[in-house]
Amino acid sequence: MADFGKGEFSRMPPPGPDAQAATLWRLTVDPELPLQGVECRDELDEAWLKLAESIPQGKHVDTEESLQVVADFWIQEDEDWGLFHPRSYPCFDPYVCAVAALACRGGYSPRKLSADALKFLDPGLVPPNADSPRSA
């Protein structure tokens, strides 16, 4: 199996109008690239686009506010989000946790996230080079 790293990802075209995919693409490929044609339809898209700006600029307060909005959205989408169900997908969103991990890599550390947001984002909040997951 081939290793799909940053080089392969950077050769992919911009993802289009989806704010979530565009944010992850920009943060992974080049934080200086403009996000053209991305639609901002609601508060969730606004939070994603704010993450695309705040993470590379080290604006950790803005990053935290946006991560809280995104986590709250997904928590409200599924009343059983925090429960494990055998033979089901894990209760975390890979895009959200990937962006949380990129924020931590850029120096972000959670300060005022709600307990639920901390639990939801936990797979992405492991500090870089950590030997074990952070306990919440």
Phi and psi in degrees as a GROMACS rama.xvg file:
@    title "Ramachandran Plot"
@    xaxis  label "Phi"
@    yaxis  label "Psi"
@TYPE xy
-75.0463  147.449  ALA-2
-82.1484  121.692  ASP-3
-97.5627  93.0571  PHE-4
-105.815  -165.614  GLY-5
-59.7882  -36.5421  LYS-6
-59.4005  -46.0172  GLY-7
-67.36  -40.8744  GLU-8
-64.4695  -38.0696  PHE-9
-69.8816  -19.702  SER-10
-83.4808  -9.04492  ARG-11
-74.975  146.115  MET-12
-70.9392  159.827  PRO-13
-54.2388  146.579  PRO-14
-74.4537  -7.8506  PRO-15
101.097  -150.376  GLY-16
-79.2807  -7.17279  PRO-17
-73.5654  117.277  ASP-18
-64.124  -38.4052  ALA-19
-64.0376  -52.651  GLN-20
-65.5899  -38.8518  ALA-21
-64.7001  -37.987  ALA-22
-64.5347  -48.783  THR-23
-63.3458  -41.1062  LEU-24
-60.0415  -47.509  TRP-25
-64.5999  -45.0307  ARG-26
-65.5847  -29.2619  LEU-27
-85.4293  -39.5126  THR-28
-85.2475  -58.6459  VAL-29
-166.482  107.428  ASP-30
-60.4052  -12.3709  PRO-31
-87.9941  -12.6445  GLU-32
-67.7787  137.64  LEU-33
-73.604  147.561  PRO-34
-98.0494  93.9251  LEU-35
-93.8822  139.471  GLN-36
76.7568  11.6643  GLY-37
-84.9689  131.736  VAL-38
-88.7635  137.602  GLU-39
-115.912  93.4069  CYS-40
-94.3452  -21.1198  ARG-41
-160.053  -174.413  ASP-42
-62.3159  -33.877  GLU-43
-66.867  -46.6208  LEU-44
-60.8194  -39.7302  ASP-45
-60.8558  -41.2286  GLU-46
-64.7063  -42.2144  ALA-47
-61.2545  -45.3888  TRP-48
-67.7832  -31.9943  LEU-49
-66.5759  -36.8875  LYS-50
-62.9964  -37.1905  LEU-51
-61.8999  -27.498  ALA-52
-94.3858  -44.5666  GLU-53
-71.9191  -35.6415  SER-54
-63.8713  -52.9278  ILE-55
-66.2686  -25.8091  PRO-56
-87.6282  -3.2707  GLN-57
69.8209  24.5821  GLY-58
-86.7289  81.4674  LYS-59
-67.3047  -30.3945  HIS-60
-65.2873  -45.4131  VAL-61
-64.4972  -38.6161  ASP-62
-61.273  -46.8108  THR-63
-63.8806  -42.9834  GLU-64
-59.8782  -42.107  GLU-65
-70.8356  -40.4633  SER-66
-61.9362  -36.0255  LEU-67
-64.7342  -43.726  GLN-68
-60.7876  -46.2189  VAL-69
-65.6689  -45.2121  VAL-70
-62.3006  -44.4449  ALA-71
-58.2188  -40.6681  ASP-72
-58.7509  -50.5247  PHE-73
-70.6939  -34.2776  TRP-74
-63.7524  -40.4866  ILE-75
-73.3956  -20.7027  GLN-76
-70.9101  -28.3939  GLU-77
-138.194  111.239  ASP-78
-65.5595  -20.5821  GLU-79
-100.162  22.026  ASP-80
-56.0439  -31.7806  TRP-81
-91.5297  1.96535  GLY-82
-104.05  142.98  LEU-83
-88.6104  131.584  PHE-84
-117.838  119.806  HIS-85
-52.6852  142.31  PRO-86
63.0772  27.3833  ARG-87
-124.392  165.556  SER-88
-65.9375  152.983  TYR-89
-64.7112  153.069  PRO-90
-88.3033  63.3492  CYS-91
-150.506  157.377  PHE-92
-102.841  121.969  ASP-93
-62.2788  -35.3757  PRO-94
-63.8129  -47.2047  TYR-95
-61.5637  -47.2277  VAL-96
-70.4321  -32.0254  CYS-97
-64.3449  -43.3829  ALA-98
-68.3977  -37.9497  VAL-99
-61.0026  -40.752  ALA-100
-65.1264  -40.5608  ALA-101
-64.7498  -36.135  LEU-102
-64.2921  -44.492  ALA-103
-63.3241  -40.0043  CYS-104
-61.4019  -30.0335  ARG-105
-87.3788  7.92462  GLY-106
105.596  -4.28356  GLY-107
-69.76  140.09  TYR-108
-137.843  129.279  SER-109
-58.6765  136.429  PRO-110
-125.5  -44.8348  ARG-111
-127.05  16.997  LYS-112
-64.6944  146.355  LEU-113
-65.2219  161.196  SER-114
-59.4458  -40.2634  ALA-115
-65.3721  -41.2642  ASP-116
-64.816  -40.5643  ALA-117
-60.1082  -42.9063  LEU-118
-66.1509  -43.1364  LYS-119
-66.3471  -41.4381  PHE-120
-86.0836  -5.53534  LEU-121
-48.9737  -41.5277  ASP-122
-59.2279  -25.4863  PRO-123
-98.0014  -9.8778  GLY-124
-93.8901  8.7637  LEU-125
-68.846  124.56  VAL-126
-58.6795  147.83  PRO-127
-55.7098  139.637  PRO-128
64.3996  22.6437  ASN-129
-77.9361  144.431  ALA-130
-81.8511  -27.4264  ASP-131
-143.973  157.876  SER-132
-61.8652  152.304  PRO-133
-71.2444  137.358  ARG-134
-94.726  134.465  SER-135
